[in-house]
Amino acid sequence: MKLNNTCQWQSDFERQFIKLVKQRAVTDIHDATHAFSLFESDGENIKSSFWIEMSTIMNVSHKKLHDYYHNTWSKRFYTEIGGYKVEITNMIDLSNNQDTVKDIVKNVVYQLERRHKNCRFHYNTVYQFVNYKIKSKEQVSIDSSISNSSKVISNEELDFECILTYATLAEALEYE
């Protein structure tokens, strides 16, 4: 079946995904959750050139299918991070300033899944949140630095004005 319309291929994605996973896993699959679990756990047996074959079936680029799977469709199988944002923010605050965002995210996901055994966190969602928080902290730091610099400049200008006023006053008194 060839599908060109974006909404059409997205609405048919799940059915085609389940069908192809079932075919490759050679087992009965009853729902999307089971197909997702098999796909994620079975490694290369199922995944080898999977998106290329899906691309041929659905007439959509393999990259678009791959990205849709990782960034949209599969997110429903992971724990929402909303209730964990404070905990994640605390972990970021405790992280080493020398760590890369990627290292911090790996550590955050590891710690969350260790603390919350029945939860599984979507790496890209955690990455986006951590990156946003780090960039926000950097921006606050930059804004604070600029603000402090402005105050210093203002104070220097004020001192300069006071010196000028004092000098002008001293000159005026000399001429009297």
Sequence and secondary structure as in RCSB ss.txt:
>XXXX:A:sequence
MKLNNTCQWQSDFERQFIKLVKQRAVTDIHDATHAFSLFESDGENIKSSFWIEMSTIMNVSHKKLHDYYHNTWSK
RFYTEIGGYKVEITNMIDLSNNQDTVKDIVKNVVYQLERRHKNCRFHYNTVYQFVNYKIKSKEQVSIDSSISNSS
KVISNEELDFECILTYATLAEALEYE
>XXXX:A:secstr
    SHHHHHHHHHHHHHHHHHHHHTS   SHHHHHHHHHHSTHHHHTTHHHHHHHHHTS HHHHHHHHHHTGGG
GGSB SGGGHHHHHHHHHHS TTS HHHHHHHHHHHHHHHSTT  B HHHHHHHHHHHHHHHHHHHHHHHHHHHH
HHHHHHHHHHHHHHHHHHHHHHHHH 
